C-alpha cells in the first residue's frame, strides 16, 4: 500500500474539495484523512489530505503530472505531494546547551521520530561526545565575526553533501545568515523562551524573576531573516510563583523547550504545518 499526503493552498472558490476527492477516487485511491480551513480575511483555502493507493497500480510521477494538469492548474493551486515511505533527513545545529539535543536523540533512537539524522553541526566542541555516543557524525564549524562567510559556505556544503531536507536549531546560539535561510525557506526550526520581546539578552530568566513573572514558556518557529519573528509552529507555558527560584525557572523553561521543539519537529515531519503570510495553519 502506498500512502501519500497532499497539501494545498489557493484562493478560496467553490468546487475544490469535490474536484480533489473525485480525482483521488478516479485513481482508485482511498482517503483516510481530510481537513480544510478557509482564512476568511485573506479568502485563502488550505487543505491537507492523506490517501492510500494500491502499490502495484500507483505511480508517483504519473499521479503528480495528472493532478497538476487536471486539478492544480484549474484552481491555480500551490500544492505539495509527499510519500509516507520517505524519511526526511534532518541536520541538528547545537552550541553548548545539551538538553534539547539529548531529548531529540533519545526520541530518534527510540523510533519516535521517523527521520534520519546524518549530521550534527556545532560552533563548539563541547557536545561532540554526545554525538559520538549516538554514532552520529559531528562537524565543528567555528563562527567568529571574521569567519561568518566561511562558516556559511561550510554549512551549505555539508548540508548539500548530506542531502539535508530540514534543519533544527537545538539551542544553536548563532544568528543564521540570510543565504542559509533562503536556501531552506520554512525548513529551519528554532526554539527559544517565550519572554521575547520583553526580556532580551543572555539571562532572560534572571530578568523575568526580578519582574515576578507568573508564566514562562517556549516557542518553536521557522527561521526568517527577521530575528525570532518567523511563523510560529508550537508554543506552551507553565505557571510559576514567588516560591520559585531562578534555577526553578530555568529548569521549567528547559523542560518546555524540549517538549515544544520535539512537537514542532513532529508537526513538520507529519506535514501538518502550512505557512502563509508569516503565519501557520496547523492541522490536527
N, C-alpha and C positions, 0 to 999 in steps of 0.2 A: 504494500500500500504506500502510495506517495502522498505526503502531507505538505500542503503549501499554505502560506499566509499572504494575503493581498492587502496592501494599504493604499487608500485612495483619498485625495482631496481635490476639490474643484469648486467652481461656483455652484451654488445650490440651484437645482432645477428638477422638474418632475421627471420621473421615469428612471432614475439612476439605479435604484435598488432592484427594480424589476429587470432592467437590462442586464445587470451583473449576475443576478441569480439565475436568470434564464440562460445566460451564456454558460455558467457552470453546469447547469442541468444538461445542456446540449452536448457537453463534453463527458457526460456520464459521471460527473463529479457529485460528491455528497458534501453539503455544507454542514459543518459541525459547530461553527460559531460565527455569529454575525452581529455587529454592533455599529451604530452610526450616531453622528452628532452634527447638528447644524449651529454654526455661530450666527445668531440672528442679526447681530450688529454688522458683521462683515459679509453676511449671506454666503458663507462658505460651508461646503458639505465635507464631512470626514467619514470614512468607513474603514473598518477592519473586518476581514473575513478569513476564516480558516476552512480549508476544503480538503477532501480526501479523494484520491483517484486510484484506479487500478494501475499497478506498477507496469504492467505489460503494455497498456494502451496509452499511457501518459507520456508526452514528450515536452519537456520544459521550453525548448526553443519554439516549437510549433504553437504551444499554448500562448506564449508571450507575444508572438507575432500576430496571431489571430485576435487576441484580446486588444492589442494596440489598434489594429485596423478596424475591428467591428465595434468596439466599445469606447476605448480611451479617446480616439480622435473625435468621435461623435459628441462627447461631453467635455472635450478639452481638459482631460484629466491629467493630474500629476499622480503617478502610481508606481508602486514597487511590488515585486514578486520575490518571495523568499521561500526556500525549501527547508523543511524541518530537519532534513538529514545533515545539512551543513553546520559545522561547529565554527562559529566566528573565532578569529584569532585576536586576543586581547594583549596589549602591552601594558605593563604596570610601571608607572613613574613614581619613585619614592625619594625621600631625603633621609631624615634621621628618625622620625616617629615610626614606630613599628606596629601600632595597634590595628590599623586598617589592613596592613599587609598580612599580618598573621590571620586575621579574620577571613580575608578573601582566599588566601591559600588553603586554609582549613576547609572552607566551603568547596573549593575547587577539588581538593583531594578526596573529599567525601562524595563527590559526584553531584553535588547540589547545583553547580554551575555548568551548563552544557556548553563549554568553550574550550579553547586551547590557550595556554599562556607560553608563547615561545621565548619571552624575554622579560627581564626586569631591568630598568634603567634607573640610575641614580647619579646625583651630583656629589655624593659622598660614598665612602666605602663601608660605613657603619653597618648596613643591613645585608652585606654580601653573605655572611654566614647563614642567614635565614634562607636566602635564595639557594645556596649550596645544599642546605639540609632538605629542601624540597626538590632538588635536582633540576632547577630552572636556570638557564644561562643568565648571568649578571653582567651588565655593562656599565662601567664607570665613565661618565661623561662630565667632567668638571665644568662649572659655569661661573665665570667671573665677568666683571664689567667689560673687559677687553676681549674675552673669548666667546661672547654670546653668538656672533655669526658662525664661528667654527663649531660651536656646540649644536646649533640648529642644523647645520649641514650634516653633522654626525648623526643626530637624531633621525633626520629624514632618511639617511642612507640605511640605518639599522631597521627602521620601520618598513622601508621598501624591501629590504633583503629578506625580512621575515614575513612578508605578505600580511601585515597587520591590518585588521579591519577597524578596530577602535582602540582608544587609549583611556586608561583610568589613572587619574592622579590621586594616588593613595597617600595624601598628605605630602605632596611634592611642593617644596617651598621655593618655587621659582615662577616668575611670570612667563607664560607660554608666548613665544613670538608669533607675530601675525602670519608668517609664512607657514608655520606648522598648523595653525588654526585653519587657514584657508585650504590646506591640503586635506584636513579631516574635519569638514564642517559638520557640526552636530554629532561628532563622533569622538569627542574628548569630554570625559565626565570628571567633574571635580567635586570635592567635598570640603565644606568648611562650617564653622559655627554659624549660628543664625543671629549673632549680635549685630552684624553689619546692617546699616552704616553707623549705628550709634557708637559702638565700641571698636575702634580700629586699632591697629598696632600689634605688637608682638605678644602682649599679655591681655587679651580681651577679657578673660575670666577674672583677672585681678580688678580690672576697671568695673566689670559688672558687679563684682562682690561689693566694691566700695559704694556703688549706687543702690545696693539692696534689691537687685532684680528678683522677680518671683517666678520667672520661667527661663529656661535655657533650651536651646535647640540646635539642630543641624540641618543643612541644606545640601542636596546634591543637584547639580545643574550641568548643562552643556557649556563648554567654554567658548566665549566670544572675545572679540578684541577689547570690548569694554569690560574691564576687570570685575569679576564676580557679579556680572549683571546678565548672564546668559539665561536661556529658558530653563525654568525650574522643573526637575523631574520628581523629586520627593523631598518632603520635609517632615520633621517630627519634633516634639517638645516634651519636656518634663518639668514639673513644678519643683521649686526649691524655696527655702525659707531662711530666716535669720539663724537657724540652728546649723546650717551647712557651712563648712569651711571652704576656703579657696580650693583645696585639694579635692573636696567633695564635688565642687562644681566642675573641675577639670575631669574627674573620673566619670561623672554622669555625662559630660559632654562627649568624651571619647566613646562611651558606650553608644550614644546616639549616633555619632559619626559612623561607627561600624555598621549599625543597622540600616541607617539611611543610605549609605553608599552601596551596601550589598543589595538593597531593594532597588536602587536606581540601576544597578548593573542588570538585575533580573528583568526589570521592565524593558530595558534596552534590548536584552537578549531575546525576549519573547515578542519583540516587535510590537509593543503596546504603547509606544510613545510616538506621537506625531507633532512636529514643530511647525508653527505658523506665526509669523509676525512676533518673534521672540517670546511666544507663549507655547505651552504644550497642551495637547489633548492626550490624556492618559486613559486608555481603555482598560476595563476590568478583566 
